[in-house]
Amino acid sequence: MGAPKRSRLLDFVDPDPPGQAVPKQGPDPRRSHLRDLVEAAPAPSAATDDRPRPRPGVPPYHTPVFVPAHPRSVAATGTSGRPARVPFIVCELFAHPTYGTVAFAFTTPAKLVEALGEAQPWVAASIGPLAEAMDEQGVTVLLDPRVAPAEPNWRPEDLAAYAREVRR
């Protein structure tokens, strides 16, 4: 049985404080070259020291994964006393019938798209820090989960609306 796709994202979103003006964002950010760097990086060499290795079937700590997530920001006051936006990344959490609240992580962008749709925003992360951060919050990370077929949480028009909202 696949995991359901009911996102918990809106459970954790706080509205901006009333009456605070939010400054207009600057020009569109440049495209990140992170994926280009990851693809160009040499493959890790075989370990020759005595460090412990992961159990069979457990990915190494530094294994890159692709996590459903997107940028957010909150209204704040900058160091100059002016209204400002503080950006951060939100990992989307999902409801699971067995594990409760879970985070999904995928070993390839193609697996993420197959499970959640082509419009799903995501970030690249390392499995180790992701798992540790989620564990601190009592959240289980599911690697390459089988997801029950359903309407995607994000559609292209949702991304367009989100982009307009972020830029205001």
N, C-alpha and C positions, 0 to 999 in steps of 0.2 A: 504494500500500500504506500502511495506517495504522500509526502507532506502537503498540507493545504497551503495556499498562497495568500492567506489573509495577513497583510502587512500590519505591524504594530506601530508603524511610523507616526501616525497621527496621535497615538496615545502619549507621545513624548514631546510634542511640539507645543511650545508656549507662545501665545500671541505677543506682539510687540507691546510695550507699555503704552497706554493711551496718552495722547497729547505730545508724544515725542516725535519730532520731525526726523525722518530718515534721509540722510544725504543721498543724492543721486550717485549711482556708481559711475566710475570712469569708463573709458573705452573697453571694448571686449578684451578679455585676457587672451594672451597668446596661447597657442596650442602647446600642450605639454609634450616634451620629448622623452618622458620617462620610459614609455614602451620601446622607443627606438634604442635607448641605452640598455634596457633589459635584453632585447633581442641581440644586440651587438656584444654583450658581455661574454667572455669565454666561459665554457662549461667548468664547473668546479672540479678540481683534481681529486683523485682518490685520496682518502685520508690515510696517513701513515703514522699517526701518533696513537696514544693510548686513550684518547677521549672516548667516552661512551657514545654509542651510535643508537639511533632509534630502533625500536622493535620492528620486525618485518610488518609491512603494511602501514606504518606510522611515518608520515612525511618528516624530513629533517626540519629543524626549527626555522631555518631561513627560507623554506620553500615558498615561492611566490604563489599567491592565490588572488582571486578576483571576487570582490565582496560587494553585494548590492549596497550602495551608499550614494550620498550626494552632498553637495555643499549646503550649509545653512549659515545664518548669521543672526546676531541679536543686536538690538539697539543698545548703545552704551554711551558713555561720555568719554571722549578722548582725553589725552594728557593736557591738551590746550583748553579743555572745558567745553569744547564743541561736541554736538551730537556726532557719533561715529558708529560704524558697523564693525562687530567683531566676528570674523569668519571662523568656521570650524566644519568638520566633516561628521555626518551622522551615518552610522551603519544601520541599515534597515533590519529590524527584528521581525520574526514571524512566529505565529502560534503553531505549535506542533502537538498532536494528540498524545504523544508519549512523553516528550521532553519538556513540555511547557513552552516557554519563550526560547527561541533559538535564533542563531545567526547562520546564514548560509555562506559557504565559501566554495569557490569552484577553481579547479586546476587549470582551466582554460577559459578565455572569454566566450568561445563557442559553446561550451557547456552551460555557461550562465545564460546566454541568449536562448539556447534550446529550452532551458527550464523556465525562464522568466520573461522572455520576449526581447526583441531587438531594441526597444526604447528604454530598457531598464538602465538607469545610471549605476555606475560602479566605480570602485577604486581598487588599485593593486596594493597588496599588503603582504607581509610575511606571516605565515601560519602561526609561528610561535608567539610573537607579540599579540596578534589578534586573539588567539586562544586564551592567553593569560589575561588580557584586558576583559574579555567576555566572562571568563571564570570569576573574576573579581566581582562581577555584577550578577553572578548566578545564572549566566546564560551559557548554553551549550552551543558549540560550533559544529555544524554538520558539513562535512566535506563531500562535494559532488552529490548532494541529496537528490533522490528521485522525487519530483514534485508532481502532485496530482494535476492533470490538465484542467485549466480554467482560463478565464480572461486574464490577460496580463495586468499587473498593477499599474504599469506605466505604458501609455500610448504616446505616439509622436506628438499629438496635440496637448497631452499633459506636460511633456517636456517644454513645448513652446510656451505654455501658460506659466510654468515654473520659471523659465528664463525671464519672462516679462516681470514676474513678481520679484525675482532676485535683483533685477536691474533698477527697480523703482527707487 
